[in-house]
């Protein structure tokens, strides 16, 4: 992992594309590879404001993100 981010507008590192499990809108999530190879947290949809359960996993330096509804 480089010491300096490649993109100065995104100092945390990686982004991942996903779709809201409630409203279906596409979104781009900023994911922090420094948080560990497997992360789980809650984030709200920027469109419908409903909470997602975010699971982020890294494979060979590439982030994979899954969004689930909080009621599952």
N, C-alpha and C positions, 0 to 999 in steps of 0.2 A: 504494500500500500504506500503511495507516495506521501511525503511529508506535507506537500502543498497541494491544495485542490486544483484540479485541471480547469475548473470553471469558477472564476472569481465571484460570479453572481450566485453560485450555489456552494457556499463554504462547507456545508455538511458532507458533500460528496455525491451520492448517487440519486437518481430519480427512477421511478417505476410508474408505468402506466397501468391503470386499473379502471373498473367501472363500478359505480355505486350499486350495491345489491338491492337497494330500495327503489331509486328513481331511474337507474340505468345510465346516468350521465357519466361520460368519461372524465377522468381526473388524473393529475400527475402528482404523485406523492414523493416527498423528499425523504429518503431513507439514509440512516447513519450507519455506515459499515463499522464504525468504532464501537457500536453498541453490542456487538457480538454476532455470531453466525446465525442465531435464531432469536427473533424478537417478537413480542406480542404487546400490543397497546391499543387504546381506544382513541379514535379520531372522528370528528364530525364531518359529514359531507358538506362541501362548500356550496352546494346547490340546494338540497332539501333539508340540511341541518340535522339529519338523523345520525345516530352514532354507529360507527363500524367497529368491528373487532379486526384489527390489522395484524396479520402474521407475515413477517418479513424474514426471508431465509436467503443466505448467500451460497451460491455454488460457483466455484472457480472465479470468484470476484464479481459475479453478476447477481444482482438482487432479483428475487422472485417475491411477489407480493400477492397475498390472498385477502380479500375483504369478505367478512361475514356479517350478518345482521346481529345485533346485540341480543335478540330474542331467541337465537338458535341454541 
